[in-house]
Amino acid sequence: MSKFKYDLGIIGLGYVGLPLAVYSIDAGLKVFGYDINSEKVIKLNQGVSPIEDISDKTLNLSIDSGLIFSDDSKSLRDCEHIVISVPTPLTDFKPDLSYVINAAQEIAKNVVKGQIIILESTTYPGTTLEILIPEIQKISDLKPGEDIFFGYSPERIDPGNKEWNFKNTPKVVSGINDDSLSKIKSFYEKIIDTVVVVSGTKEAEMVKLLENTYRQVNIALINELAILCNMLEIDIWEVVEAAKTKPFGFESFRPGPGVGGHCIPIDPKYLSFKTRQIGKPVRFVELAQEINNSMPAYVVNRIIERMNVLEKPMKNSKILIFGVAYKKDISDTRESPALDIIENFKSKGVEISFYDPFVDSLIVDNKEVNKETSQENFEEYDMLLMHTPHSEFSSINFSKINVPIFDATGSEFIDDAERI
Ligand SMILES: NC(=O)c1ccc[n+]([C@@H]2O[C@H](COP(=O)([O-])OP(=O)(O)OC[C@H]3O[C@@H](n4cnc5c(N)ncnc54)[C@H](O)[C@@H]3O)[C@@H](O)[C@H]2O)c1
């Protein structure tokens, strides 16, 4: 019989923490969720989910099964395992670990012997050993690896992905010593189908950066090739479809308006920050960032060219952007290339509106962007831009809309459009 009231305490109830809470409850664990955002906690306790992957119904079922949310960290002392899933953004273009440090301070105030603390926030190699543990040790004299146990496990959640969810996506785990590792491994085995062990926390931290840098670099490659193919009058989409038929040694990536979200544009910068400390840039990362960051302006320029051909001036023209989330079927607009595109168009005097069933409102340049809500108004625009191909858009008959379309995503439901 465990001395702890909860099997799991989660710090940070966002895209990562909330699914962990719900899946852990499903697995029969007792779970306490802590978040500093009091408004979020109130809504969660009312059964209102802030993320698409967890429906209100699922959340309510979890609450009925005992899931507790609070903005008071005291109950962390009652949790056997504590998972940290707080943001790790960039501030002034540098990794910002202040949220991890704050979470560590909350743990330190409440830590008790026997607890197992796992960092899941994406970060650079060395964070668990060099930042998290020393921060807790400033207050607590419990011995890491003997009295309290530590590890790192990268989160691979892919919001909106219907096939790979929290439970069936293999999870990489690590610990600072054998005792920590064996406790962390057996914890995740209760909630995840496949657990993959690596030898240390630095390796586990690096796994996540490899995965996202790989995506960043390959997306940049296909984006650069898309620009070159356009100049060479070669259809990149046809090339990608044909190359994809190779059953080995090729993974297909698609061109697009740039990269967005909390991971792909940010995580590689954590890697380059760390390697710059040893005097080495990650050259691939920096080049990939440059190419991907240039894509929103490329999309705008292609549309300007198209408008020129149509003899329409940009100033006072009306453009409607379909989808502003950074990827399909979710509402997250963080780092979305749509933000740069909208800002760029606005600076050219374009009247820009967006149509996105997932996004209620959007602020760019401190101003609310006009939200189009009626499909009947589509014909009133001078140009349509497909930015995020939400599944819902497949029900729109684009061929019936008598307005030119620029498709930055190669979506299968638009036949007659200029593509990236
Ligand atoms: N979103 C993803 O798809 C994804 C995927 C894999 C990894 N990650 C990583 O996971 C981490 C969390 O990302 P997210 O998307 O869930 O972020 P999020 O912004 O959706 O949620 C983070 C939550 O942490 C809370 N928080 C911040 N500081 C806190 C503190 N000191 N104590 C308690 N709560 C605190 C915030 O209020 C927020 O609710 C990041 O490091 C991110 O890079 C995210």
PDBQT file of the ligand as one rigid body, heavy atoms in Angstrom, charges set to zero:
ROOT
HETATM    1  N1  LIG A 501       1.986  20.782 -27.786  1.00  0.00    +0.000 N 
HETATM    2  C1  LIG A 501       2.632  19.763 -28.293  1.00  0.00    +0.000 C 
HETATM    3  O1  LIG A 501       2.221  19.215 -29.312  1.00  0.00    +0.000 OA
HETATM    4  C2  LIG A 501       3.887  19.225 -27.635  1.00  0.00    +0.000 A 
HETATM    5  C3  LIG A 501       4.379  17.985 -28.056  1.00  0.00    +0.000 A 
HETATM    6  C4  LIG A 501       5.512  17.477 -27.442  1.00  0.00    +0.000 A 
HETATM    7  C5  LIG A 501       6.168  18.211 -26.460  1.00  0.00    +0.000 A 
HETATM    8  N2  LIG A 501       5.689  19.439 -26.092  1.00  0.00    +0.000 N 
HETATM    9  C6  LIG A 501       6.398  20.144 -25.025  1.00  0.00    +0.000 C 
HETATM   10  O2  LIG A 501       5.688  19.979 -23.811  1.00  0.00    +0.000 OA
HETATM   11  C7  LIG A 501       5.791  21.153 -22.997  1.00  0.00    +0.000 C 
HETATM   12  C8  LIG A 501       4.407  21.682 -22.701  1.00  0.00    +0.000 C 
HETATM   13  O3  LIG A 501       3.798  22.052 -23.911  1.00  0.00    +0.000 OA
HETATM   14  P1  LIG A 501       2.229  22.275 -24.055  1.00  0.00    +0.000 P 
HETATM   15  O4  LIG A 501       1.970  22.394 -25.531  1.00  0.00    +0.000 OA
HETATM   16  O5  LIG A 501       1.496  21.273 -23.256  1.00  0.00    +0.000 OA
HETATM   17  O6  LIG A 501       2.091  23.716 -23.375  1.00  0.00    +0.000 OA
HETATM   18  P2  LIG A 501       0.732  24.462 -22.981  1.00  0.00    +0.000 P 
HETATM   19  O7  LIG A 501       1.050  25.911 -23.049  1.00  0.00    +0.000 OA
HETATM   20  O8  LIG A 501      -0.410  23.916 -23.768  1.00  0.00    +0.000 OA
HETATM   21  O9  LIG A 501       0.498  24.038 -21.466  1.00  0.00    +0.000 OA
HETATM   22  C9  LIG A 501       1.398  24.324 -20.455  1.00  0.00    +0.000 C 
HETATM   23  C10 LIG A 501       0.632  24.590 -19.178  1.00  0.00    +0.000 C 
HETATM   24  O10 LIG A 501       1.572  24.787 -18.132  1.00  0.00    +0.000 OA
HETATM   25  C11 LIG A 501       1.045  25.773 -17.254  1.00  0.00    +0.000 C 
HETATM   26  N3  LIG A 501       2.150  26.296 -16.445  1.00  0.00    +0.000 N 
HETATM   27  C12 LIG A 501       3.130  27.145 -16.792  1.00  0.00    +0.000 A 
HETATM   28  N4  LIG A 501       3.984  27.320 -15.762  1.00  0.00    +0.000 NA
HETATM   29  C13 LIG A 501       3.526  26.573 -14.732  1.00  0.00    +0.000 A 
HETATM   30  C14 LIG A 501       3.968  26.339 -13.414  1.00  0.00    +0.000 A 
HETATM   31  N5  LIG A 501       5.092  26.891 -12.951  1.00  0.00    +0.000 N 
HETATM   32  N6  LIG A 501       3.236  25.525 -12.632  1.00  0.00    +0.000 NA
HETATM   33  C15 LIG A 501       2.104  24.959 -13.088  1.00  0.00    +0.000 A 
HETATM   34  N7  LIG A 501       1.645  25.122 -14.339  1.00  0.00    +0.000 NA
HETATM   35  C16 LIG A 501       2.351  25.919 -15.161  1.00  0.00    +0.000 A 
HETATM   36  C17 LIG A 501       0.390  26.767 -18.161  1.00  0.00    +0.000 C 
HETATM   37  O11 LIG A 501      -0.566  27.556 -17.484  1.00  0.00    +0.000 OA
HETATM   38  C18 LIG A 501      -0.244  25.838 -19.211  1.00  0.00    +0.000 C 
HETATM   39  O12 LIG A 501      -1.564  25.499 -18.864  1.00  0.00    +0.000 OA
HETATM   40  C19 LIG A 501       6.667  22.121 -23.792  1.00  0.00    +0.000 C 
HETATM   41  O13 LIG A 501       8.001  21.934 -23.402  1.00  0.00    +0.000 OA
HETATM   42  C20 LIG A 501       6.495  21.649 -25.221  1.00  0.00    +0.000 C 
HETATM   43  O14 LIG A 501       7.595  21.990 -26.035  1.00  0.00    +0.000 OA
HETATM   44  C21 LIG A 501       4.549  19.943 -26.645  1.00  0.00    +0.000 A 
ENDROOT
TORSDOF 0
